[in-house]
Amino acid sequence: MAPGPALACRALSCQAGGRTIVEDLTLEFEPGERVALMGPSGSGKTTLLTTLAGLLPPAAGRVLVGGVPLDEQPELRAGLALVFQSYGLLSLLTAAENVEVALRAAGRPPREAMRLAAEALDRLRVARFADHLVEELSGGQQQRVAVARALALRPRVLLADEPTAEQDATHRALVLDELLAIAARGTTLVLATHDPEVAERCDRVVELRALAASRRARRSR
Ligand SMILES: Nc1ncnc2c1ncn2[C@@H]1O[C@H](COP(=O)(O)OP(=O)(O)OP(=O)(O)O)[C@@H](O)[C@H]1O
């Protein structure tokens, strides 16, 4: 395995819609570390996670996976999974197919993909919806399918955007337990959240400030 933190960004700037959202950000995430990414609405958590996942190219700076720049080895993206805030499921596929498709794309043979998908859906208590089209599921159920899909991939780094936001108290605890458990197997976990209880269960909090506030802080250093 390449040396260095599991995931890092150096002097990273991100733009969305032609506007700079995140500027000159340097962070490191160790293997197995559980990090809560917090900050006010609009501070750029989603934009940052999408960039760290390699789905949005940085406006400046770099993302490194195991010390290797992602732009030099784009195949390293295969070790990164993102749970999207709006789930990112294929609505005309069933819950099981959504998880299986991701596993197949990651190179798992069909039978193994079916087994791993069934296991993950069971753990997230959506097994009874395995054969339902995603569009038939509630928001909370869809979110658990999206979490199941990311967990089934056993990624090196799992990035999740407010993964408990749609859950009731029971399912919030379940989702959080399942996410935190994967870190014990070495996966780095970065959870964007507004929930102080989620943050409390992580090893560390990274606070993202709105751009104007972060510029003021840099000037006063
Ligand atoms: N595609 C886009 N086009 C234009 N502006 C965008 C786009 N994506 C994000 N933004 C803007 O970037 C800023 C940061 O958005 P982002 O969703 O990353 O924040 P966030 O911290 O995740 O917010 P929340 O906590 O509400 O989910 C916001 O001002 C938003 O309007």
The ligand as an ORCA input file, in Angstrom:
! r2SCAN-3c Opt
* xyz 0 1
  N     -23.856     23.378     -8.933
  C     -23.852     24.516     -8.258
  N     -24.066     25.692     -8.891
  C     -24.055     26.852     -8.205
  N     -23.828     26.953     -6.891
  C     -23.620     25.825     -6.217
  C     -23.630     24.545     -6.845
  N     -23.380     23.598     -5.901
  C     -23.253     24.262     -4.735
  N     -23.394     25.585     -4.922
  C     -23.292     26.618     -3.895
  O     -22.131     26.337     -3.154
  C     -22.326     26.648     -1.780
  C     -21.972     25.446     -0.950
  O     -22.920     24.423     -1.183
  P     -22.773     22.992     -0.493
  O     -23.975     22.208     -0.895
  O     -21.445     22.431     -0.793
  O     -22.858     23.393      1.065
  P     -23.164     22.469      2.330
  O     -22.238     22.923      3.414
  O     -23.089     21.027      1.951
  O     -24.658     22.876      2.678
  P     -25.816     22.038      3.468
  O     -25.348     21.871      4.884
  O     -27.001     22.955      3.347
  O     -26.007     20.733      2.744
  C     -23.761     27.105     -1.615
  O     -23.770     28.510     -1.581
  C     -24.429     26.592     -2.878
  O     -25.468     27.447     -3.270
*
